[in-house]
Amino acid sequence: MIPVLILGGLIVGRWWTLPIAAIIWPAVLISRHVGGGLPFIVGAAALGAANTAAGVTAHKVSVKLFHIARRASRAKSTPSEPAPKQ
C-alpha cells in the first residue's frame, strides 16, 4: 500500500498532496483495523506524508532533468553564431 502513496505523489507532483495523504493514509489503516489511538494516527500521518513527499520529489527532479536535457539538445541543434564567410 505504501507504493500507492509514492505513485500518487509521482503522478500528481504537487506539494498540496502531502496533507491529503496525511489525512487519508491513517483513515485507510484504521478502517482496515490495523491500529488506532493518537500515537498510531500521528505516526501513520507522518509516514503517509513522507512517502508522498518522496514521490513528489521524484516528479520534480525528473521534470527538472527533462527541461535541462531539452534545453541542452536545443542549444546543440541551433548555432548561436552564424558561420564565418570564406
C-alpha positions in Angstrom: 0.0 0.0 0.0 2.9 2.4 0.6 3.9 2.3 -3.1 0.4 3.8 -3.8 1.4 6.9 -1.8 4.7 7.2 -3.7 3.0 6.6 -7.0 0.3 9.2 -6.2 2.9 11.8 -5.4 4.9 10.9 -8.5 1.9 11.2 -10.8 0.4 14.4 -9.3 3.7 16.0 -8.5 2.3 18.8 -6.3 3.1 19.5 -2.7 -0.5 20.0 -1.7 -0.9 16.3 -1.9 1.0 15.9 1.4 -1.8 17.0 3.8 -4.2 14.9 1.8 -2.0 11.8 2.2 -1.6 12.7 5.9 -5.4 12.5 6.4 -6.3 9.6 4.1 -3.5 7.2 5.0 -4.4 6.9 8.7 -8.0 6.7 7.8 -7.3 3.7 5.5 -5.3 1.9 8.1 -7.9 2.5 10.8 -10.7 1.3 8.5 -8.8 -1.9 7.9 -8.3 -2.4 11.7 -4.6 -2.1 11.6 -4.3 0.1 14.6 -5.8 3.0 16.5 -5.0 5.7 19.1 -3.4 9.0 18.8 0.2 7.8 18.5 -0.7 5.5 15.7 -2.6 8.2 13.8 0.3 10.7 14.1 2.8 8.1 13.0 0.7 6.9 10.1 0.1 10.5 9.0 3.8 11.2 9.1 4.6 8.1 7.1 1.9 8.9 4.6 3.2 12.4 4.1 6.8 11.3 3.9 6.1 8.6 1.3 4.1 11.1 -0.8 6.9 13.6 -0.5 9.3 11.1 -1.9 7.0 10.7 -5.0 6.6 14.4 -5.4 10.3 15.0 -5.1 11.0 12.3 -7.7 8.5 14.0 -10.0 10.0 17.4 -9.5 13.5 16.1 -10.2 12.5 14.2 -13.3 10.7 17.2 -14.7 13.7 19.4 -14.0 16.1 17.0 -15.6 13.9 16.7 -18.7 13.9 20.5 -19.0 17.7 20.6 -18.7 18.1 17.9 -21.3 15.7 19.6 -23.7 17.5 22.9 -23.3 20.8 21.3 -23.9 19.6 19.5 -27.0 18.2 22.7 -28.4 21.4 24.6 -27.8 23.4 22.0 -29.8 20.9 21.9 -32.7 20.8 25.6 -33.4 24.1 27.5 -33.7 24.3 30.7 -31.6 26.5 32.5 -34.2 26.4 32.4 -37.9 29.1 30.5 -39.7 32.0 32.7 -40.9 32.0 33.5 -44.6 35.0 32.4 -46.6 
